[in-house]
């Protein structure tokens, strides 16, 4: 299921199962498989800028967690506000495997207050001299509030990847386009999760393990300091619309 938000207000306006969604003035949030939400006039995503316990997205990810009794906690990030964006590491390089990587990604400001918001995080495509885009997350200590979990070695990861297709505006009185007036249009298209290669660490980036989408993974040792790293493995720019972990 996808949740469609008004871009200016972050209010939810629609749910849909479509993988291709017109998104002028809107942003699209994909939810994990099996999750279903019903919107009402009082539904919201952010309350005074905060994703609280009554948020549609918080309720959705709690519903996802409830389907996996093996796990007790869920952490999710859909980049809904500045806190979500600050969970991305755009500063410090990470040593992962045989390489050291610095962020090669973008994010943007949206809405009346020009705040960082959903649907604006993208991993750049490769070019003749640079590999595909990459970004990691900052460390999350799962022992601390508001998570307050115990150290663990068992996780189930989820992430959402998409593309954007944008047409040009037309206002022409020449040739085959004469008399055509059309605005630019942008479309959100779901992309396969395998377009992004993901690594997980539970020791603050000392050791990394490759993980697969929606597949439980046991890491080599118990740990509390959790990070993720995302690599664009496709030949084009892709958007990272969110990620989550069960543990």
GUZA-893595 format. One record per residue: residue number from 1; chain; z, x, y of N, C-alpha, C in turn. Coordinates in steps of 0.1 Angstrom, whole numbers, plus 5000, padded with zeros to 4 digits. Atoms other than C-alpha are relative to their C-alpha. Layout:
BEGIN
REC   resi   chain   n_c3   n_c1   n_c2   ca_c3   ca_c1   ca_c2   c_c3   c_c1   c_c2
REC    NUM       A      Z      X      Y       Z       X       Y      Z      X      Y
...
END
This chain:
BEGIN
REC   resi   chain   n_c3   n_c1   n_c2   ca_c3   ca_c1   ca_c2   c_c3   c_c1   c_c2
REC      1       A   5000   5008   4988    5000    5000    5000   5000   5009   5012
REC      2       A   5000   4993   4987    4993    5011    5036   5006   4991   5010
REC      3       A   4994   5007   4989    5013    5001    5066   4993   5004   5013
REC      4       A   5008   4998   4987    4993    4998    5099   5009   4998   5012
REC      5       A   4991   5001   4988    5012    5005    5131   4991   4999   5013
REC      6       A   5006   4999   4987    5002    4998    5167   5004   5014   5006
REC      7       A   4997   4986   4996    4998    5034    5181   5008   5001   5012
REC      8       A   4993   4999   4987    5013    5027    5215   5015   4997   4998
REC      9       A   4986   5005   5001    5045    5009    5203   5007   5004   4987
REC     10       A   4995   4998   5014    5049    5020    5166   5005   4988   4993
REC     11       A   4996   5012   5007    5054    4984    5157   4990   4997   4988
REC     12       A   5009   5003   5012    5040    4974    5122   4993   4987   5003
REC     13       A   5008   5011   4998    5011    4950    5125   4993   4994   4988
REC     14       A   5008   5004   5011    4996    4948    5091   5003   5009   4987
REC     15       A   5000   4993   5013    4998    4958    5054   4987   4998   4993
REC     16       A   5013   5002   5007    4967    4964    5033   5000   5010   4988
REC     17       A   5003   4992   5011    4956    4979    5000   4987   5008   5002
REC     18       A   5013   4993   4998    4923    4992    5014   5002   5015   5002
REC     19       A   5000   4985   4998    4915    5029    5014   4992   5004   5011
REC     20       A   5008   4997   4988    4893    5026    5044   5004   4990   5011
REC     21       A   4993   5009   4990    4909    5012    5076   4995   5004   5014
REC     22       A   5003   4997   4986    4896    5009    5112   5013   5002   5007
REC     23       A   4987   4996   4995    4922    5026    5132   5000   5003   5015
REC     24       A   4999   4999   4986    4913    5025    5169   5012   4993   5005
REC     25       A   4988   5005   4994    4946    5021    5187   5011   4998   4989
REC     26       A   4991   5002   5011    4964    5022    5153   5002   5013   4993
REC     27       A   4998   4989   5009    4979    5046    5129   5003   4994   4986
REC     28       A   4999   5005   5014    4980    5042    5091   5010   5009   4992
REC     29       A   4990   4993   5008    5010    5051    5069   4998   4995   4985
REC     30       A   5001   5003   5015    5004    5053    5031   5014   5000   4994
REC     31       A   4987   5000   5006    5034    5044    5010   4998   5004   4985
REC     32       A   5001   4995   5014    5041    5057    4974   4995   4988   4991
REC     33       A   5005   5010   5010    5025    5039    4944   5011   4991   4996
REC     34       A   4991   5010   5005    5042    5007    4934   5009   4994   5011
REC     35       A   4992   5006   4990    5059    5001    4967   4993   4989   5008
REC     36       A   5006   5011   4993    5053    4968    4984   5010   4995   5011
REC     37       A   4992   5005   4989    5066    4956    5018   4994   4987   5006
REC     38       A   5004   5013   4994    5065    4922    5035   5004   5001   5015
REC     39       A   4996   5000   4986    5064    4921    5073   5004   4987   5005
REC     40       A   4996   5012   4993    5081    4896    5095   5000   5003   5015
REC     41       A   5000   4997   4986    5082    4892    5133   5011   5009   5004
REC     42       A   4989   4991   4996    5115    4912    5133   4998   5014   4994
REC     43       A   5001   4987   5006    5101    4941    5113   4997   5011   5010
REC     44       A   5002   4989   4991    5102    4975    5129   5000   5013   4992
REC     45       A   5000   4987   5006    5097    5012    5121   5010   5009   5007
REC     46       A   4990   4992   4992    5117    5029    5149   5009   4990   5008
REC     47       A   4991   5007   4992    5148    5015    5165   5006   5009   5011
REC     48       A   4996   4991   4989    5153    5031    5199   4996   5015   4996
REC     49       A   5005   4987   5003    5132    5060    5186   5005   5006   4987
REC     50       A   4993   4995   5013    5152    5064    5153   4996   4991   4988
REC     51       A   5003   5007   5012    5141    5055    5118   5013   4997   4993
REC     52       A   4987   5003   5005    5173    5037    5107   4999   4993   4987
REC     53       A   5000   5006   5013    5184    5019    5076   4993   4987   4999
REC     54       A   5008   5012   5001    5166    4987    5085   4985   5001   5003
REC     55       A   5014   4998   4998    5133    5003    5092   4992   4996   4988
REC     56       A   5009   5003   5011    5104    4991    5071   4997   5012   4991
REC     57       A   5003   4988   5008    5096    5026    5060   5012   5005   4992
REC     58       A   4988   4997   5007    5132    5034    5051   5002   4991   4988
REC     59       A   4998   5009   5011    5134    5003    5030   4989   5002   4989
REC     60       A   5011   4997   5009    5100    5012    5014   5004   5012   4991
REC     61       A   4997   4988   5008    5112    5046    5003   5012   4998   4991
REC     62       A   4989   5003   5009    5145    5033    4990   4995   4991   4988
REC     63       A   5006   5008   5011    5124    5008    4969   4994   5010   4990
REC     64       A   5006   4990   5009    5105    5038    4956   5010   5007   4991
REC     65       A   4989   4993   5007    5137    5056    4947   5006   4991   4989
REC     66       A   4994   5009   5009    5150    5025    4929   4992   4999   4987
REC     67       A   5008   5001   5012    5121    5027    4904   5001   5012   4992
REC     68       A   4999   4987   5008    5132    5062    4892   5015   5002   4998
REC     69       A   4985   4998   5002    5168    5060    4878   5004   5014   4997
REC     70       A   4997   4986   5003    5166    5097    4869   5005   5006   5013
REC     71       A   4997   4994   4988    5170    5104    4906   5009   4992   5009
REC     72       A   4990   5007   4992    5197    5096    4931   4997   5000   5015
REC     73       A   5002   4998   4986    5183    5106    4965   4985   5000   5003
REC     74       A   5014   4999   4995    5151    5103    4985   5000   5006   5014
REC     75       A   5002   4994   4987    5140    5124    5015   4985   4997   5003
REC     76       A   5014   5002   4996    5108    5113    5034   4998   5003   5014
REC     77       A   5004   4997   4986    5090    5123    5065   4985   4995   5002
REC     78       A   5013   5005   4996    5061    5103    5080   4996   5004   5014
REC     79       A   5003   4994   4987    5061    5122    5113   5000   4989   5011
REC     80       A   5000   5012   4991    5071    5090    5132   5005   5004   5014
REC     81       A   4995   4997   4987    5089    5108    5160   5002   5016   5001
REC     82       A   4999   4985   4998    5098    5143    5174   5008   5006   4989
REC     83       A   4992   4994   5010    5124    5148    5147   4992   5002   4987
REC     84       A   5009   4998   5011    5098    5143    5120   4991   5012   5002
REC     85       A   5008   4989   4997    5075    5168    5137   5007   5013   5000
REC     86       A   4992   4988   4999    5103    5193    5142   5004   5005   4986
REC     87       A   4998   4996   5014    5106    5194    5104   4989   5009   4995
REC     88       A   5011   4991   5004    5074    5213    5103   5002   5014   5007
REC     89       A   4998   4986   4996    5074    5251    5107   4987   5005   5007
REC     90       A   5011   4995   4993    5049    5261    5134   5003   5014   5006
REC     91       A   4997   4988   4994    5066    5293    5142   5001   5012   4991
REC     92       A   4997   4988   5009    5078    5316    5114   4990   5000   4988
REC     93       A   5009   4999   5012    5054    5329    5087   5009   4999   4987
REC     94       A   4993   5001   5013    5063    5323    5050   4993   5009   4990
REC     95       A   5005   4992   5011    5058    5347    5021   5000   4991   4987
REC     96       A   5002   5008   5012    5044    5326    4992   4991   5006   4990
REC     97       A   5008   4993   5009    5032    5342    4961   4996   5014   5005
REC     98       A   5004   4987   4996    5011    5373    4970   4996   5000   5015
REC     99       A   5004   5000   4986    5004    5362    5006   5011   4996   5009
REC    100       A   4991   5005   4989    5022    5356    5039   4991   4992   5009
REC    101       A   5008   5010   4993    5011    5326    5058   5007   4995   5013
REC    102       A   4996   5007   4988    5014    5312    5093   4993   4987   5002
REC    103       A   5005   5013   4999    5008    5277    5103   4985   5000   5006
REC    104       A   5014   5002   4995    4971    5268    5107   4998   4985   4999
REC    105       A   4999   5015   5001    4975    5231    5115   5001   4995   5015
REC    106       A   4999   5006   4987    4976    5207    5145   5009   4988   5000
REC    107       A   4993   5012   4998    4997    5179    5158   4998   4995   5014
REC    108       A   5003   5005   4987    4993    5156    5188   5010   4990   5005
REC    109       A   4992   5009   4994    5011    5134    5212   4993   4986   5002
REC    110       A   5006   5013   4999    5006    5096    5213   5010   4991   5007
REC    111       A   4992   5010   4995    5019    5065    5229   5002   5001   5015
REC    112       A   4998   5000   4985    5030    5056    5265   5008   5012   5005
REC    113       A   4992   4989   4996    5056    5083    5266   4994   5014   4995
REC    114       A   5006   4988   5005    5032    5109    5250   5010   5008   4992
REC    115       A   4991   4993   5010    5056    5117    5222   4993   5003   4987
REC    116       A   5006   4997   5013    5047    5133    5189   5002   4988   4991
REC    117       A   4999   5012   5008    5039    5105    5165   4992   5001   4987
REC    118       A   5006   5001   5013    5025    5094    5132   4985   5002   5001
REC    119       A   5014   4999   5001    4990    5102    5121   4993   5011   5008
REC    120       A   5005   4989   4991    4986    5134    5142   5001   5014   4994
REC    121       A   4998   4987   5006    4993    5162    5117   4988   5003   4991
REC    122       A   5013   4997   5008    4961    5179    5103   5000   5014   4996
REC    123       A   5002   4987   5005    4954    5209    5082   4985   5004   5002
REC    124       A   5013   4997   4996    4924    5228    5094   4991   5004   4988
REC    125       A   5009   4996   5011    4893    5235    5073   4998   5015   5000
REC    126       A   5003   4985   5001    4883    5270    5061   4988   5003   5009
REC    127       A   5012   4996   4994    4858    5290    5080   4996   5014   4994
REC    128       A   5004   4987   5007    4839    5323    5071   5011   5011   5000
REC    129       A   4990   4989   4999    4869    5344    5081   5014   4996   4997
REC    130       A   4986   5005   5002    4900    5322    5075   5000   4990   4990
REC    131       A   4999   5010   5010    4911    5302    5046   5005   4987   5006
REC    132       A   4997   5014   4995    4920    5265    5048   5014   4999   5006
REC    133       A   4988   5002   4993    4948    5251    5068   5013   5000   4992
REC    134       A   4987   4998   5006    4985    5256    5060   5011   4996   5009
REC    135       A   4988   5002   4992    5018    5244    5072   5012   4998   4990
REC    136       A   4988   5001   5008    5054    5246    5057   5010   4991   5008
REC    137       A   4989   5008   4993    5085    5226    5065   5012   5010   5002
REC    138       A   4988   4992   4998    5117    5240    5079   5010   4997   4989
REC    139       A   4990   5002   5010    5147    5243    5056   5008   4987   5002
REC    140       A   4991   5012   5000    5166    5211    5047   5011   5003   4990
REC    141       A   4989   4998   5008    5201    5217    5033   5005   4986   4995
REC    142       A   4998   5013   5005    5205    5187    5010   5015   4997   4997
REC    143       A   4986   5002   5001    5243    5192    5008   5006   4993   5012
REC    144       A   4995   5004   4988    5247    5182    5044   4996   4985   5003
REC    145       A   5004   5013   4995    5247    5147    5060   4988   5001   5008
REC    146       A   4997   5013   5007    5229    5124    5061   4996   4999   4985
REC    147       A   5003   5000   5014    5217    5134    5026   5012   5001   4991
REC    148       A   4987   4998   5007    5250    5147    5012   4998   4999   4985
REC    149       A   5002   4999   5015    5236    5154    4977   5007   5013   4995
REC    150       A   4995   4987   5006    5245    5182    4953   4988   5009   4997
REC    151       A   5011   4991   5003    5224    5213    4945   4993   4995   4987
REC    152       A   5008   5006   5011    5196    5204    4921   4988   5009   4997
REC    153       A   5013   4993   5003    5166    5219    4903   4989   4990   4996
REC    154       A   5010   5010   5005    5148    5186    4896   4995   4991   5011
REC    155       A   5006   5007   4989    5124    5170    4920   4988   4992   4996
REC    156       A   5012   5007   5001    5096    5145    4922   4993   4999   5014
REC    157       A   5006   5000   4987    5072    5151    4951   4989   4989   5002
REC    158       A   5011   5009   4996    5048    5127    4969   4995   5005   5014
REC    159       A   5005   4998   4987    5025    5133    4998   4987   4991   5002
REC    160       A   5012   5009   4997    4997    5114    5016   4990   5008   5009
REC    161       A   5011   4993   4994    4964    5129    5027   4989   4991   5004
REC    162       A   5011   5009   4995    4936    5113    5047   4989   5008   5008
REC    163       A   5010   4995   4991    4904    5119    5066   4998   4991   5012
REC    164       A   5004   5009   4989    4891    5105    5099   4985   5001   5002
REC    165       A   5014   5001   4997    4856    5094    5105   4998   4994   5014
REC    166       A   5001   5005   4986    4847    5090    5142   4986   4999   5004
REC    167       A   5014   5002   4995    4815    5076    5157   5000   5003   5015
REC    168       A   5001   4998   4985    4802    5083    5192   4998   4987   5007
REC    169       A   5003   5012   4992    4802    5057    5219   4985   5001   5005
REC    170       A   5014   5001   4997    4767    5045    5228   4999   4990   5012
REC    171       A   5004   5008   4989    4754    5031    5261   4987   5005   5005
REC    172       A   5013   4994   4999    4717    5036    5261   4990   4990   5005
REC    173       A   5011   5008   4996    4686    5023    5278   4987   5007   4996
REC    174       A   5011   4991   5003    4663    5048    5261   4997   5000   4985
REC    175       A   5004   4998   5014    4643    5049    5228   5006   4989   4991
REC    176       A   4995   5010   5010    4656    5033    5196   5014   4995   5003
REC    177       A   4986   5005   4996    4691    5030    5211   5000   4991   5012
REC    178       A   5000   5007   4988    4679    5011    5241   5007   4986   4999
REC    179       A   4993   5012   5000    4701    4982    5249   5013   4999   4991
REC    180       A   4988   5000   5008    4729    4992    5225   5012   5006   5008
REC    181       A   4988   4996   4993    4764    4994    5239   5011   4999   4989
REC    182       A   4990   5000   5010    4791    5004    5213   5011   5010   5004
REC    183       A   4989   4991   4997    4825    5020    5218   5001   5010   4988
REC    184       A   4996   4991   5011    4836    5051    5197   5009   4993   4991
REC    185       A   4991   5006   5010    4852    5040    5165   5006   5010   4991
REC    186       A   4994   4991   5009    4876    5058    5143   5005   4993   4987
REC    187       A   4996   5006   5013    4883    5051    5106   5009   5009   4992
REC    188       A   4991   4993   5009    4912    5062    5084   4994   4998   4986
REC    189       A   5004   5000   5014    4901    5071    5049   5009   5008   4991
REC    190       A   4991   4993   5010    4924    5079    5020   4993   5011   4994
REC    191       A   5005   4989   5007    4918    5113    5005   5009   5003   4988
REC    192       A   4993   4997   5012    4928    5125    4971   5011   5010   5003
REC    193       A   4989   4991   4998    4962    5142    4970   4997   5015   4996
REC    194       A   5003   4987   5005    4946    5171    4951   4992   5009   5011
REC    195       A   5006   4993   4989    4929    5181    4984   5010   5010   5006
REC    196       A   4990   4992   4995    4962    5197    4992   5008   5006   4989
REC    197       A   4992   4993   5010    4980    5223    4971   5014   5002   5006
REC    198       A   4986   5001   4995    5018    5220    4974   5009   5009   4992
REC    199       A   4990   4991   5006    5046    5245    4967   5014   4995   5005
REC    200       A   4986   5004   4997    5084    5237    4966   5009   5011   4998
REC    201       A   4989   4991   5001    5114    5259    4972   5013   4993   5001
REC    202       A   4986   5005   4997    5151    5251    4968   5010   5011   5003
REC    203       A   4991   4989   4996    5164    5285    4979   4995   5006   5013
REC    204       A   5004   4997   4986    5151    5285    5015   4988   5010   5000
REC    205       A   5013   4992   5000    5117    5301    5006   5001   5013   4993
REC    206       A   4999   4987   5007    5129    5330    4985   4990   4999   4988
REC    207       A   5008   5003   5012    5111    5315    4954   4992   4987   5002
REC    208       A   5009   5012   4998    5082    5290    4954   4995   4996   4986
REC    209       A   5006   5005   5012    5069    5268    4926   4990   4989   5004
REC    210       A   5011   5010   4998    5036    5249    4926   5004   4986   4994
REC    211       A   4996   5013   5005    5042    5211    4922   4987   4991   5001
REC    212       A   5011   5010   5000    5019    5182    4914   5004   4987   5005
REC    213       A   4997   5013   4994    5017    5149    4931   5005   4990   4990
REC    214       A   4994   5011   5008    5040    5122    4917   5004   5005   4985
REC    215       A   4997   4994   5013    5050    5146    4888   5013   5007   5001
REC    216       A   4988   4993   5000    5086    5155    4881   4999   5015   4997
REC    217       A   5000   4985   5002    5093    5193    4883   5014   5005   5000
REC    218       A   4987   4993   5001    5122    5214    4872   4998   5014   5005
REC    219       A   5001   4986   4995    5127    5246    4892   5008   5009   4992
REC    220       A   4993   4990   5008    5140    5278    4878   5016   5000   5001
REC    221       A   4986   4999   4998    5175    5274    4892   5005   4989   5009
REC    222       A   4995   5009   4991    5198    5250    4910   4999   5005   5014
REC    223       A   5000   4996   4986    5195    5251    4948   5002   4988   5009
REC    224       A   4998   5011   4990    5202    5232    4980   4992   5001   5012
REC    225       A   5008   4997   4988    5179    5247    5006   4985   4997   4998
REC    226       A   5013   5005   5004    5146    5227    5003   4990   5002   5010
REC    227       A   5012   4998   4992    5112    5236    5017   4988   4996   4992
REC    228       A   5013   5002   5005    5077    5225    5011   4989   5007   5007
REC    229       A   5011   4993   4994    5044    5243    5018   4987   4993   4996
REC    230       A   5012   5008   5002    5010    5225    5021   4988   5009   5003
REC    231       A   5012   4992   4998    4976    5243    5017   4988   4990   4999
REC    232       A   5012   5007   5000    4943    5226    5025   4990   5007   4990
REC    233       A   5009   4994   5010    4921    5233    4994   4986   4994   5001
REC    234       A   5014   5006   4998    4891    5212    5006   4992   5008   5009
REC    235       A   5010   4993   4991    4861    5222    5026   5000   4994   5014
REC    236       A   5000   5006   4987    4870    5200    5056   5014   4998   5005
REC    237       A   4987   5003   4994    4898    5191    5079   5006   4987   4994
REC    238       A   4993   5012   5006    4924    5167    5063   5013   4998   5008
REC    239       A   4987   5004   4993    4954    5149    5078   5011   4999   4989
REC    240       A   4988   5002   5008    4988    5152    5062   5008   4989   5007
REC    241       A   4993   5012   4994    5003    5118    5069   5014   4998   4996
REC    242       A   4986   5002   5004    5036    5122    5052   5003   5007   4987
REC    243       A   4996   4995   5013    5056    5136    5023   5014   4995   4997
REC    244       A   4987   5005   5004    5087    5127    5003   5004   5007   4987
REC    245       A   4995   4994   5013    5109    5140    4975   5011   4991   4995
REC    246       A   4988   5006   5007    5131    5123    4950   5007   5012   4993
REC    247       A   4992   4989   5006    5159    5145    4936   5014   4994   4996
END
